[in-house]
Amino acid sequence: MLRLLMGLPIAWLALIGIGRADDSAENWSQFRGPASAHASGHRPPMQWSDSQNIQWQVPIAGLGWSSPSIHRGVIYMTTAVPKGEGLSLRAMALDANSGKTLWDTEVKSVDKTPSIHAKNSHASPTPIVRDDALYVHFGTLGTAKLSPQDGKILWLCEELIYPPMHGSGGSPVLYDNKLAIICDGSTNPFVCALDATTGKVVWKTPRSVAAKISHSFGTVAIAKVDGRAQVLAPGPDHLAAYDLEDGKEIWKVMAPGWSVVPEPILIDDMVIYNHDYDNPELLAVRLGGKGDMTEKSIVWRSPRGAPSTPTPLLVGSELYFVSDNGVASCVDARTGQRHWMERLGGNYSASPVFVNDHILFLSEDGLATWVKPSKEFEIAGKNQITGRTFATPAFYKDSMFLRTDERLMKISQDKN
């Protein structure tokens, strides 16, 4: 199967690898969209400000760093609203044309607000939306399926119990009617899958590596190896591959690290992932094998400028990424050879996206930098808005939807 995958174009491999091929190109149905942060076919403006090319902006109660998900003209979001000494964990739907709220549902009420990291929120995982289902995830506080039409709760799973450190962050991934989720808490970390129809736990596999620090905030990737779907789950001190059907660990690669955040990236028969927050490094690992593959599978590693939080972006054969402190890089995804490394300035949590045939980097303080996709570094423009911008933007019909700490903005060409 790996040989077959190697013959496919990169864009199609990405669809297979992360389970995104069941969504139409015009929708933005999950974290980083249907095509691994490629906003193909969308042409939002490349210039904006607080007053330029803003079609509408609406306040969003509470706080959430989850990205908007968009399906057939409706925007879906999650947020955590203060409620006495606790929280109201909510899902909401807005009309993409007007910004009008269509429904607003409390998924769960929490009596006492859990402590989290200052950079996190209680609504950081991004929703997944399909024609007949909306899936929202609040880490150990609960996972739910709602009706996209009216916000009715269809099931609520509260079985993923673990002690989170600094809150939760990783988004679920939907593949073959299963939601694959990383649950790396301060003790007893595990990876699991829920049945998307019923919300029942299909499997729950404890991490096989007893790391000194066991918490992470990762999102899985799904790769087909020898005809079977494998869940690739970076975590404390290792990356492990699990069989999607039964959750059995198939192989792993050891690399010291903790607090892993970025989503793995697939190219050919390799996965590229980050393995540590404090000393970030990107590793490229050959897929496949059995047991401990550390000595056999590592293809290249790159510590310089590696991200702790933003997920890298693959465009053709080049991998673009930005470190949390604003150093952007471009390397050859197959070899790790560096083409350039330049400082953008600012701090970064949002993941870069490919839109308008450019790379868009968005800093935490509203600075957007357009960079040409090339082996030579060239900035094509910059934009600035007011507010904290930790969430990765979403795209729909030539518009960009940008979430700040207080509002959601629709950025599209002014009609004046």
C-alpha positions as CSV (number, residue, x, y, z in Angstrom):
1,M,0.0,0.0,0.0
2,L,2.9,2.4,0.8
3,R,4.2,2.0,-2.7
4,L,0.8,2.8,-4.1
5,L,0.6,6.0,-2.0
6,M,4.0,7.1,-3.1
7,G,2.7,7.3,-6.7
8,L,-0.1,9.6,-5.8
9,P,0.0,13.4,-6.0
10,I,0.7,15.2,-2.7
11,A,-2.7,16.9,-2.6
12,W,-4.5,13.6,-3.0
13,L,-2.3,11.9,-0.4
14,A,-3.2,14.5,2.1
15,L,-6.8,13.7,1.6
16,I,-6.3,10.1,2.2
17,G,-3.9,10.5,5.0
18,I,-5.9,12.7,7.3
19,G,-9.4,11.5,6.4
20,R,-10.5,14.7,4.7
21,A,-11.7,13.4,1.3
22,D,-15.4,13.0,2.3
23,D,-15.9,16.8,2.3
24,S,-16.6,19.2,-0.6
25,A,-14.0,21.8,-1.4
26,E,-16.3,24.7,-0.7
27,N,-16.6,23.8,3.0
28,W,-14.2,24.2,5.9
29,S,-15.4,21.4,8.0
30,Q,-12.7,20.9,10.6
31,F,-9.3,22.0,12.0
32,R,-7.2,23.3,9.0
33,G,-10.1,22.6,6.6
34,P,-10.8,19.7,4.2
35,A,-7.4,19.8,2.5
36,S,-4.7,20.2,5.2
37,A,-4.8,24.1,5.4
38,H,-5.1,24.5,1.6
39,A,-7.9,27.0,0.9
40,S,-8.1,26.0,-2.8
41,G,-10.5,28.0,-4.9
42,H,-11.0,30.7,-2.3
43,R,-9.9,34.2,-3.1
44,P,-10.3,36.5,0.0
45,P,-8.7,39.9,-0.1
46,M,-5.0,40.2,0.7
47,Q,-5.4,43.6,2.4
48,W,-7.6,44.3,5.5
49,S,-7.6,46.3,8.7
50,D,-10.1,47.1,11.4
51,S,-12.0,49.2,8.9
52,Q,-11.0,47.8,5.4
53,N,-12.7,44.7,3.8
54,I,-14.6,43.8,7.0
55,Q,-18.1,42.7,5.8
56,W,-19.3,42.1,9.4
57,Q,-18.0,41.5,12.8
58,V,-20.0,40.1,15.8
59,P,-19.1,39.7,19.5
60,I,-18.6,36.1,20.7
61,A,-19.4,35.6,24.4
62,G,-16.8,33.9,26.6
63,L,-13.5,32.6,25.2
64,G,-12.5,29.9,22.8
65,W,-9.4,29.3,20.6
66,S,-11.2,26.7,18.5
67,S,-11.3,27.6,14.8
68,P,-14.6,28.2,13.0
69,S,-15.9,25.3,11.0
70,I,-18.1,26.1,8.0
71,H,-20.6,23.9,6.1
72,R,-23.1,25.1,3.4
73,G,-23.1,28.7,4.5
74,V,-23.3,28.1,8.3
75,I,-20.4,28.8,10.7
76,Y,-20.0,26.5,13.7
77,M,-18.1,27.5,16.8
78,T,-17.5,26.5,20.4
79,T,-16.9,28.8,23.4
80,A,-16.7,28.7,27.2
81,V,-18.8,31.4,28.9
82,P,-18.4,32.2,32.6
83,K,-21.3,31.0,34.7
84,G,-21.1,31.8,38.4
85,E,-18.0,30.1,39.6
86,G,-18.1,27.7,36.7
87,L,-18.6,27.6,32.9
88,S,-21.2,27.1,30.3
89,L,-19.6,25.1,27.5
90,R,-21.4,26.1,24.3
91,A,-21.8,25.3,20.6
92,M,-23.2,27.9,18.3
93,A,-24.2,28.4,14.6
94,L,-24.0,31.7,12.7
95,D,-25.1,32.6,9.2
96,A,-22.0,33.1,7.0
97,N,-23.7,35.9,5.0
98,S,-24.9,38.1,7.9
99,G,-23.2,36.9,11.1
100,K,-26.6,36.3,12.7
101,T,-26.7,33.7,15.4
102,L,-28.9,30.8,14.2
103,W,-28.8,28.8,17.4
104,D,-26.7,28.7,20.6
105,T,-26.7,25.5,22.7
106,E,-25.2,24.7,26.1
107,V,-23.5,21.4,25.7
108,K,-22.5,21.1,29.4
109,S,-22.4,23.2,32.6
110,V,-19.4,23.0,34.8
111,D,-19.8,24.0,38.4
112,K,-16.2,25.1,39.0
113,T,-13.8,26.5,36.4
114,P,-10.8,24.2,35.9
115,S,-7.4,25.9,35.9
116,I,-5.7,26.2,32.5
117,H,-2.6,27.7,30.9
118,A,-2.7,31.4,30.2
119,K,-2.4,30.7,26.5
120,N,-5.2,28.1,26.5
121,S,-9.0,28.3,26.6
122,H,-11.7,25.9,27.8
123,A,-12.9,25.6,24.2
124,S,-9.7,25.1,22.1
125,P,-10.5,21.9,20.1
126,T,-12.1,22.7,16.7
127,P,-15.6,21.3,15.8
128,I,-16.1,18.8,13.0
129,V,-19.2,19.3,10.8
130,R,-20.9,17.0,8.3
131,D,-24.3,17.1,6.6
132,D,-26.1,15.4,9.5
133,A,-23.7,15.9,12.4
134,L,-21.7,18.4,14.4
135,Y,-19.1,17.0,16.7
136,V,-17.7,19.2,19.5
137,H,-15.0,18.3,22.0
138,F,-14.1,20.0,25.3
139,G,-11.4,17.6,26.4
140,T,-12.1,15.6,29.5
141,L,-15.1,17.9,30.2
142,G,-17.1,16.2,27.4
143,T,-17.5,15.3,23.7
144,A,-20.9,15.7,21.9
145,K,-22.7,15.2,18.7
146,L,-25.3,17.8,17.8
147,S,-27.8,18.4,15.0
148,P,-26.3,21.1,12.7
149,Q,-29.7,22.3,11.9
150,D,-31.0,23.2,15.4
151,G,-28.2,22.5,17.9
152,K,-30.1,19.6,19.5
153,I,-27.7,17.3,21.5
154,L,-27.8,13.8,20.0
155,W,-25.3,12.3,22.4
156,L,-22.9,13.4,25.1
157,C,-19.8,11.3,26.0
158,E,-18.3,12.0,29.5
159,E,-16.2,8.8,29.7
160,L,-12.9,10.3,28.6
161,I,-11.8,11.0,32.2
162,Y,-8.2,12.1,32.8
163,P,-6.4,14.8,34.8
164,P,-5.6,17.6,32.2
165,M,-2.6,19.7,32.7
166,H,-3.2,23.3,31.6
167,G,-6.5,22.3,30.0
168,S,-7.2,20.5,26.7
169,G,-6.2,21.4,23.2
170,G,-6.1,18.7,20.6
171,S,-9.0,18.4,18.1
172,P,-10.7,15.1,17.3
173,V,-10.3,13.6,13.8
174,L,-13.2,11.8,12.1
175,Y,-12.4,8.8,9.9
176,D,-14.4,5.7,9.1
177,N,-17.2,6.7,11.5
178,K,-14.7,7.0,14.4
179,L,-13.5,10.0,16.3
180,A,-9.8,9.5,17.2
181,I,-8.8,11.5,20.2
182,I,-5.5,12.0,22.2
183,C,-6.1,12.2,26.0
184,D,-2.6,12.9,27.4
185,G,-3.2,14.1,31.0
186,S,-0.8,14.5,33.9
187,T,-1.2,10.8,34.7
188,N,-2.3,7.7,32.9
189,P,-2.3,9.2,29.3
190,F,-4.2,7.3,26.6
191,V,-5.4,7.4,23.0
192,C,-9.0,6.4,22.1
193,A,-11.7,6.3,19.5
194,L,-15.4,7.0,19.9
195,D,-18.2,5.6,17.7
196,A,-19.4,8.7,15.8
197,T,-23.0,7.3,15.6
198,T,-23.5,6.4,19.3
199,G,-20.7,8.3,21.2
200,K,-19.6,5.0,22.8
201,V,-15.9,4.3,23.4
202,V,-14.7,1.8,20.7
203,W,-11.3,1.4,22.2
204,K,-9.0,3.1,24.8
205,T,-5.3,2.3,24.7
206,P,-3.0,3.4,27.5
207,R,0.3,5.0,26.4
208,S,3.0,2.3,26.4
209,V,5.8,4.8,27.3
210,A,6.1,5.8,30.9
211,A,7.2,9.4,30.4
212,K,8.4,11.6,33.2
213,I,6.0,14.3,32.1
214,S,3.0,12.8,30.4
215,H,0.7,15.6,29.3
216,S,0.3,16.7,25.6
217,F,-2.3,18.5,23.5
218,G,-2.0,16.8,20.1
219,T,-4.3,16.1,17.2
220,V,-3.8,12.7,15.4
221,A,-3.3,12.1,11.7
222,I,-4.6,9.0,9.9
223,A,-2.5,7.1,7.5
224,K,-3.3,3.9,5.5
225,V,-0.4,1.4,5.8
226,D,-0.8,-2.0,4.1
227,G,-4.4,-1.3,3.5
228,R,-5.3,-0.5,7.2
229,A,-5.9,2.8,8.8
230,Q,-3.4,3.8,11.4
231,V,-3.8,6.5,14.0
232,L,-0.6,8.5,14.3
233,A,-0.6,10.0,17.8
234,P,2.4,12.1,19.0
235,G,2.7,12.2,22.7
236,P,5.1,12.3,25.6
237,D,8.6,10.9,24.7
238,H,7.3,9.1,21.6
239,L,5.0,8.9,18.5
240,A,2.9,5.8,18.4
241,A,0.8,4.3,15.6
242,Y,-2.5,2.5,16.6
243,D,-4.8,0.3,14.5
244,L,-8.0,2.4,13.9
245,E,-10.2,-0.7,14.3
246,D,-9.1,-2.1,17.6
247,G,-6.6,0.5,19.1
248,K,-3.6,-1.9,19.3
249,E,-0.3,-0.2,19.2
250,I,1.6,-1.2,16.0
251,W,4.8,0.7,16.1
252,K,6.4,3.7,17.8
253,V,9.4,6.0,17.5
254,M,11.1,7.3,20.7
255,A,12.1,10.9,21.1
256,P,12.2,12.8,24.4
257,G,9.6,15.5,24.8
258,W,6.3,16.6,26.2
259,S,3.4,19.0,25.8
260,V,3.2,18.2,22.1
261,V,0.7,20.4,20.1
262,P,1.1,20.4,16.3
263,E,-0.8,18.0,14.1
264,P,1.4,15.5,12.1
265,I,2.0,16.1,8.4
266,L,2.1,13.3,5.8
267,I,4.1,13.2,2.6
268,D,4.7,10.1,0.6
269,D,5.4,7.3,3.1
270,M,6.5,9.6,5.9
271,V,5.0,11.5,8.8
272,I,6.6,14.7,10.0
273,Y,5.8,15.7,13.6
274,N,7.0,17.8,16.6
275,H,8.0,15.9,19.7
276,D,8.6,18.6,22.4
277,Y,7.4,22.0,23.5
278,D,10.4,23.4,25.4
279,N,13.0,22.3,22.9
280,P,10.9,21.8,19.7
281,E,12.3,19.7,16.9
282,L,10.6,18.3,13.8
283,L,11.2,14.7,13.0
284,A,10.4,12.9,9.7
285,V,9.6,9.3,10.2
286,R,9.1,6.4,7.7
287,L,5.6,4.8,8.2
288,G,5.2,1.2,8.9
289,G,7.0,-1.6,10.7
290,K,6.3,-3.3,14.1
291,G,7.4,-2.5,17.6
292,D,10.1,0.1,18.3
293,M,11.2,1.6,15.0
294,T,13.4,4.4,16.4
295,E,16.7,3.1,14.9
296,K,15.1,2.3,11.5
297,S,12.5,4.9,10.7
298,I,13.8,8.4,11.4
299,V,14.6,10.0,8.0
300,W,15.6,13.5,9.1
301,R,15.3,15.9,12.1
302,S,15.3,19.7,12.3
303,P,15.6,21.6,15.6
304,R,16.2,25.1,14.2
305,G,13.1,27.2,14.1
306,A,10.7,24.3,14.8
307,P,7.2,25.2,16.1
308,S,5.9,24.4,19.6
309,T,2.3,25.2,18.8
310,P,1.5,26.0,15.1
311,T,1.1,23.1,12.7
312,P,3.5,23.1,9.7
313,L,2.1,23.6,6.2
314,L,3.0,21.4,3.2
315,V,3.0,23.0,-0.3
316,G,4.3,20.7,-3.0
317,S,7.6,19.4,-1.7
318,E,8.3,22.3,0.7
319,L,7.4,22.4,4.3
320,Y,6.6,25.9,5.8
321,F,6.5,26.5,9.5
322,V,6.8,29.2,12.1
323,S,8.2,29.0,15.6
324,D,6.2,30.3,18.5
325,N,8.5,33.3,18.7
326,G,8.1,34.3,15.1
327,V,10.9,32.6,13.1
328,A,9.5,31.3,9.8
329,S,11.2,28.5,7.8
330,C,11.0,26.6,4.6
331,V,12.6,23.2,4.2
332,D,12.5,20.3,1.7
333,A,9.9,18.0,3.2
334,R,11.5,14.9,2.0
335,T,15.1,15.6,3.1
336,G,14.8,18.4,5.7
337,Q,17.2,20.6,3.7
338,R,16.6,24.2,4.7
339,H,15.9,26.8,2.0
340,W,15.4,29.8,4.3
341,M,14.8,30.9,7.9
342,E,13.6,34.5,8.6
343,R,12.2,36.4,11.5
344,L,8.6,37.6,11.1
345,G,8.3,39.2,14.5
346,G,5.6,38.6,17.2
347,N,4.5,35.3,18.8
348,Y,2.5,32.6,17.0
349,S,-0.2,30.0,17.9
350,A,-2.4,29.9,14.8
351,S,-1.2,27.5,12.0
352,P,-0.2,28.9,8.6
353,V,-2.6,28.4,5.7
354,F,-2.1,28.3,1.9
355,V,-4.5,30.7,0.2
356,N,-4.4,33.1,-2.7
357,D,-1.3,31.1,-3.8
358,H,0.6,32.5,-0.8
359,I,1.5,31.4,2.7
360,L,-0.5,33.3,5.4
361,F,1.1,33.5,8.8
362,L,-1.0,35.0,11.6
363,S,0.6,36.2,14.9
364,E,-1.1,36.2,18.3
365,D,-1.6,40.0,18.2
366,G,-3.4,40.3,14.9
367,L,-0.4,40.7,12.5
368,A,-0.9,38.8,9.2
369,T,2.1,38.3,6.9
370,W,1.8,37.0,3.3
371,V,4.9,35.1,2.1
372,K,5.4,33.8,-1.4
373,P,5.7,30.0,-1.6
374,S,9.3,29.7,-2.9
375,K,12.8,28.5,-2.0
376,E,13.6,32.2,-1.7
377,F,12.1,34.2,1.1
378,E,9.8,37.1,0.0
379,I,7.1,38.9,1.9
380,A,4.1,39.9,-0.3
381,G,2.2,42.0,2.2
382,K,1.2,42.6,5.8
383,N,-2.1,43.4,7.6
384,Q,-3.0,44.3,11.1
385,I,-6.2,44.0,13.2
386,T,-7.0,44.6,16.8
387,G,-7.3,41.7,19.2
388,R,-5.7,38.5,20.3
389,T,-5.6,36.0,17.4
390,F,-4.7,32.4,18.5
391,A,-7.2,30.6,16.3
392,T,-6.4,29.4,12.8
393,P,-8.6,31.2,10.2
394,A,-11.3,29.5,8.2
395,F,-12.4,30.1,4.6
396,Y,-15.6,30.0,2.6
397,K,-16.6,31.4,-0.8
398,D,-13.8,34.0,-1.2
399,S,-14.1,35.1,2.4
400,M,-11.9,34.6,5.5
401,F,-13.4,34.1,8.9
402,L,-11.0,35.3,11.6
403,R,-11.6,34.8,15.3
404,T,-10.2,37.1,18.0
405,D,-10.6,36.9,21.8
406,E,-13.8,38.9,21.6
407,R,-15.3,38.7,18.1
408,L,-15.7,36.8,14.8
409,M,-14.9,38.8,11.6
410,K,-15.8,38.1,8.0
411,I,-13.1,39.5,5.8
412,S,-14.2,39.9,2.1
413,Q,-13.8,42.4,-0.7
414,D,-15.6,45.7,0.1
415,K,-18.4,46.3,-2.3
416,N,-18.2,50.1,-2.2
